[in-house]
Amino acid sequence: MADPIVLTDDNFESEVLQADQPVLVDFWAAWCGPCRMVAPIVEELVGEYNGRAKVCKLDVDAAQKTAQEYGIRSIPTLLIFREGKVADQVIGAVPKSQITEKLDGVLA
């Protein structure tokens, strides 16, 4: 199974904003319990959406500038970007179906 792309303040623009396909970004932190619940789902999505969408993770403690820029107040927050803009979002530990529904909506 492939791993999500690890984002930093330095590579966020090239990996997400300039991407030629939709990008799911999981804003998380190592100390966050609900983030650990969502992590396996995010990892599954890497394979399931391969070629249709990029799946990335951004540690809010390591990339504070980007997290602040997007107003991340609670984690996990998953933002779905399309053409460099936020197209949809999911906040909190939610079932996989809720994440795929939003991602499929952006892909449609």
CYANA upper distance limits for C-alpha pairs under 8 A (distance plus 0.5 A):
  1 MET  CA     43 GLU  CA      8.29
  1 MET  CA     44 GLU  CA      8.23
  1 MET  CA     46 VAL  CA      8.38
  1 MET  CA     47 GLY  CA      7.06
  2 ALA  CA     43 GLU  CA      7.94
  2 ALA  CA     46 VAL  CA      6.85
  2 ALA  CA     47 GLY  CA      6.95
  3 ASP  CA     43 GLU  CA      6.64
  3 ASP  CA     46 VAL  CA      7.22
  4 PRO  CA     42 VAL  CA      7.98
  4 PRO  CA     43 GLU  CA      6.72
  4 PRO  CA     46 VAL  CA      6.58
  4 PRO  CA     55 VAL  CA      5.80
  4 PRO  CA     56 CYS  CA      5.22
  4 PRO  CA     57 LYS  CA      6.68
  5 ILE  CA     54 LYS  CA      8.39
  5 ILE  CA     55 VAL  CA      6.89
  5 ILE  CA     56 CYS  CA      4.91
  5 ILE  CA     57 LYS  CA      6.70
  6 VAL  CA     56 CYS  CA      6.32
  6 VAL  CA     57 LYS  CA      5.68
  6 VAL  CA     58 LEU  CA      6.67
  7 LEU  CA     11 ASN  CA      6.58
  7 LEU  CA     12 PHE  CA      6.24
  7 LEU  CA     15 GLU  CA      8.15
  7 LEU  CA     56 CYS  CA      7.03
  7 LEU  CA     57 LYS  CA      6.40
  7 LEU  CA     58 LEU  CA      5.42
  7 LEU  CA     59 ASP  CA      8.10
  7 LEU  CA     63 ALA  CA      8.46
  8 THR  CA     12 PHE  CA      6.32
  8 THR  CA     58 LEU  CA      6.98
  8 THR  CA     59 ASP  CA      8.25
  8 THR  CA     62 ALA  CA      7.65
  8 THR  CA     63 ALA  CA      5.89
  8 THR  CA     66 THR  CA      8.43
  9 ASP  CA     63 ALA  CA      5.68
  9 ASP  CA     64 GLN  CA      8.16
  9 ASP  CA     65 LYS  CA      6.96
  9 ASP  CA     66 THR  CA      6.20
 11 ASN  CA     15 GLU  CA      6.45
 12 PHE  CA     16 VAL  CA      6.05
 12 PHE  CA     17 LEU  CA      7.50
 12 PHE  CA     66 THR  CA      8.23
 13 GLU  CA     17 LEU  CA      5.27
 13 GLU  CA     18 GLN  CA      6.67
 14 SER  CA     18 GLN  CA      5.67
 14 SER  CA     19 ALA  CA      7.36
 15 GLU  CA     19 ALA  CA      6.29
 16 VAL  CA     23 VAL  CA      6.65
 16 VAL  CA     81 PHE  CA      7.64
 16 VAL  CA     84 GLY  CA      7.16
 17 LEU  CA     81 PHE  CA      8.03
 17 LEU  CA     83 GLU  CA      7.22
 17 LEU  CA     84 GLY  CA      4.42
 17 LEU  CA     85 LYS  CA      7.64
 18 GLN  CA     83 GLU  CA      7.68
 18 GLN  CA     84 GLY  CA      6.67
 19 ALA  CA     23 VAL  CA      7.87
 19 ALA  CA     83 GLU  CA      7.55
 19 ALA  CA     84 GLY  CA      7.79
 20 ASP  CA     83 GLU  CA      7.57
 21 GLN  CA     52 ARG  CA      7.19
 21 GLN  CA     53 ALA  CA      6.09
 21 GLN  CA     54 LYS  CA      7.52
 21 GLN  CA     82 ARG  CA      7.27
 21 GLN  CA     83 GLU  CA      7.84
 22 PRO  CA     52 ARG  CA      7.91
 22 PRO  CA     53 ALA  CA      5.44
 22 PRO  CA     54 LYS  CA      6.90
 22 PRO  CA     80 ILE  CA      7.36
 22 PRO  CA     81 PHE  CA      6.03
 22 PRO  CA     82 ARG  CA      5.11
 22 PRO  CA     83 GLU  CA      7.58
 22 PRO  CA    106 VAL  CA      7.96
 22 PRO  CA    107 LEU  CA      7.56
 23 VAL  CA     53 ALA  CA      5.99
 23 VAL  CA     54 LYS  CA      5.10
 23 VAL  CA     55 VAL  CA      6.35
 23 VAL  CA     56 CYS  CA      7.76
 23 VAL  CA     80 ILE  CA      6.08
 23 VAL  CA     81 PHE  CA      5.55
 23 VAL  CA     82 ARG  CA      7.11
 24 LEU  CA     53 ALA  CA      7.75
 24 LEU  CA     54 LYS  CA      6.69
 24 LEU  CA     55 VAL  CA      5.37
 24 LEU  CA     56 CYS  CA      6.55
 24 LEU  CA     78 LEU  CA      7.13
 24 LEU  CA     79 LEU  CA      6.34
 24 LEU  CA     80 ILE  CA      4.97
 24 LEU  CA     81 PHE  CA      6.91
 24 LEU  CA    103 LEU  CA      8.12
 25 VAL  CA     55 VAL  CA      6.71
 25 VAL  CA     56 CYS  CA      5.30
 25 VAL  CA     57 LYS  CA      5.99
 25 VAL  CA     58 LEU  CA      7.29
 25 VAL  CA     78 LEU  CA      5.92
 25 VAL  CA     79 LEU  CA      5.75
 25 VAL  CA     80 ILE  CA      6.77
 25 VAL  CA     81 PHE  CA      8.28
 26 ASP  CA     42 VAL  CA      8.05
 26 ASP  CA     55 VAL  CA      8.44
 26 ASP  CA     56 CYS  CA      6.67
 26 ASP  CA     57 LYS  CA      5.09
 26 ASP  CA     58 LEU  CA      6.49
 26 ASP  CA     76 PRO  CA      7.27
 26 ASP  CA     77 THR  CA      6.55
 26 ASP  CA     78 LEU  CA      5.00
 26 ASP  CA     79 LEU  CA      7.24
 27 PHE  CA     57 LYS  CA      6.58
 27 PHE  CA     58 LEU  CA      5.40
 27 PHE  CA     59 ASP  CA      6.54
 27 PHE  CA     60 VAL  CA      6.62
 27 PHE  CA     67 ALA  CA      7.97
 27 PHE  CA     72 ILE  CA      8.26
 27 PHE  CA     75 ILE  CA      6.87
 27 PHE  CA     76 PRO  CA      6.15
 27 PHE  CA     77 THR  CA      5.72
 27 PHE  CA     78 LEU  CA      6.51
 27 PHE  CA     79 LEU  CA      8.37
 28 TRP  CA     32 CYS  CA      7.60
 28 TRP  CA     35 CYS  CA      6.20
 28 TRP  CA     57 LYS  CA      7.63
 28 TRP  CA     58 LEU  CA      6.70
 28 TRP  CA     59 ASP  CA      5.60
 28 TRP  CA     60 VAL  CA      6.35
 28 TRP  CA     75 ILE  CA      6.18
 28 TRP  CA     76 PRO  CA      5.63
 28 TRP  CA     77 THR  CA      7.60
 29 ALA  CA     35 CYS  CA      7.35
 29 ALA  CA     59 ASP  CA      5.66
 29 ALA  CA     60 VAL  CA      6.34
 29 ALA  CA     61 ASP  CA      6.94
 29 ALA  CA     75 ILE  CA      8.10
 29 ALA  CA     76 PRO  CA      8.46
 30 ALA  CA     35 CYS  CA      8.21
 30 ALA  CA     36 ARG  CA      8.23
 30 ALA  CA     59 ASP  CA      8.12
 32 CYS  CA     36 ARG  CA      7.17
 32 CYS  CA     75 ILE  CA      7.89
 32 CYS  CA     76 PRO  CA      8.34
 33 GLY  CA     37 MET  CA      7.19
 34 PRO  CA     38 VAL  CA      6.97
 34 PRO  CA     75 ILE  CA      8.18
 34 PRO  CA     76 PRO  CA      7.15
 34 PRO  CA     92 GLY  CA      7.54
 34 PRO  CA     93 ALA  CA      5.92
 35 CYS  CA     39 ALA  CA      6.59
 35 CYS  CA     75 ILE  CA      7.25
 35 CYS  CA     76 PRO  CA      5.62
 35 CYS  CA     93 ALA  CA      7.39
 36 ARG  CA     40 PRO  CA      8.08
 37 MET  CA     41 ILE  CA      8.41
 37 MET  CA     93 ALA  CA      7.13
 38 VAL  CA     42 VAL  CA      6.85
 38 VAL  CA     76 PRO  CA      8.11
 38 VAL  CA     93 ALA  CA      6.32
 38 VAL  CA     94 VAL  CA      7.89
 39 ALA  CA     43 GLU  CA      6.75
 40 PRO  CA     44 GLU  CA      6.77
 41 ILE  CA     45 LEU  CA      6.85
 41 ILE  CA     96 LYS  CA      6.67
 42 VAL  CA     46 VAL  CA      7.21
 42 VAL  CA     55 VAL  CA      7.81
 43 GLU  CA     47 GLY  CA      8.02
 44 GLU  CA     48 GLU  CA      6.94
 45 LEU  CA     49 TYR  CA      6.23
 45 LEU  CA     50 ASN  CA      8.46
 45 LEU  CA     55 VAL  CA      7.53
 46 VAL  CA     50 ASN  CA      6.39
 46 VAL  CA     54 LYS  CA      7.63
 46 VAL  CA     55 VAL  CA      6.02
 49 TYR  CA     53 ALA  CA      5.96
 49 TYR  CA     54 LYS  CA      7.81
 49 TYR  CA     55 VAL  CA      8.49
 50 ASN  CA     54 LYS  CA      7.51
 52 ARG  CA    107 LEU  CA      8.28
 58 LEU  CA     62 ALA  CA      8.41
 58 LEU  CA     63 ALA  CA      7.38
 59 ASP  CA     63 ALA  CA      6.53
 60 VAL  CA     64 GLN  CA      5.79
 60 VAL  CA     66 THR  CA      8.39
 60 VAL  CA     67 ALA  CA      6.18
 63 ALA  CA     67 ALA  CA      6.92
 64 GLN  CA     68 GLN  CA      6.51
 65 LYS  CA     69 GLU  CA      6.64
 66 THR  CA     70 TYR  CA      6.93
 67 ALA  CA     71 GLY  CA      6.80
 67 ALA  CA     72 ILE  CA      5.89
 68 GLN  CA     72 ILE  CA      6.53
 72 ILE  CA     77 THR  CA      7.59
 74 SER  CA     91 ILE  CA      7.96
 74 SER  CA     92 GLY  CA      8.10
 75 ILE  CA     91 ILE  CA      7.45
 75 ILE  CA     92 GLY  CA      6.74
 76 PRO  CA     91 ILE  CA      6.61
 76 PRO  CA     92 GLY  CA      5.64
 76 PRO  CA     93 ALA  CA      7.11
 77 THR  CA     89 GLN  CA      7.67
 77 THR  CA     90 VAL  CA      6.35
 77 THR  CA     91 ILE  CA      4.96
 77 THR  CA     92 GLY  CA      6.58
 78 LEU  CA     89 GLN  CA      6.02
 78 LEU  CA     90 VAL  CA      5.54
 78 LEU  CA     91 ILE  CA      6.76
 79 LEU  CA     86 VAL  CA      6.94
 79 LEU  CA     87 ALA  CA      8.14
 79 LEU  CA     88 ASP  CA      6.54
 79 LEU  CA     89 GLN  CA      4.92
 79 LEU  CA     90 VAL  CA      7.04
 80 ILE  CA     86 VAL  CA      6.25
 80 ILE  CA     87 ALA  CA      6.10
 80 ILE  CA     88 ASP  CA      5.66
 80 ILE  CA     89 GLN  CA      6.38
 80 ILE  CA    103 LEU  CA      7.44
 80 ILE  CA    106 VAL  CA      8.22
 81 PHE  CA     85 LYS  CA      5.72
 81 PHE  CA     86 VAL  CA      4.90
 81 PHE  CA     87 ALA  CA      5.81
 81 PHE  CA     88 ASP  CA      7.69
 82 ARG  CA     86 VAL  CA      6.90
 82 ARG  CA     87 ALA  CA      6.36
 82 ARG  CA    106 VAL  CA      7.97
 87 ALA  CA    106 VAL  CA      7.26
 88 ASP  CA    102 LYS  CA      7.31
 88 ASP  CA    103 LEU  CA      8.49
 88 ASP  CA    106 VAL  CA      7.93
 89 GLN  CA    102 LYS  CA      8.06
 90 VAL  CA     94 VAL  CA      8.42
 90 VAL  CA     99 ILE  CA      7.30
 90 VAL  CA    102 LYS  CA      8.38
 94 VAL  CA     98 GLN  CA      7.01
 94 VAL  CA     99 ILE  CA      7.88
 95 PRO  CA     99 ILE  CA      7.50
 96 LYS  CA    100 THR  CA      6.71
 97 SER  CA    101 GLU  CA      6.43
 98 GLN  CA    102 LYS  CA      6.98
 99 ILE  CA    103 LEU  CA      6.71
100 THR  CA    104 ASP  CA      6.28
101 GLU  CA    105 GLY  CA      6.61
102 LYS  CA    106 VAL  CA      6.98
103 LEU  CA    107 LEU  CA      6.77
104 ASP  CA    108 ALA  CA      6.52
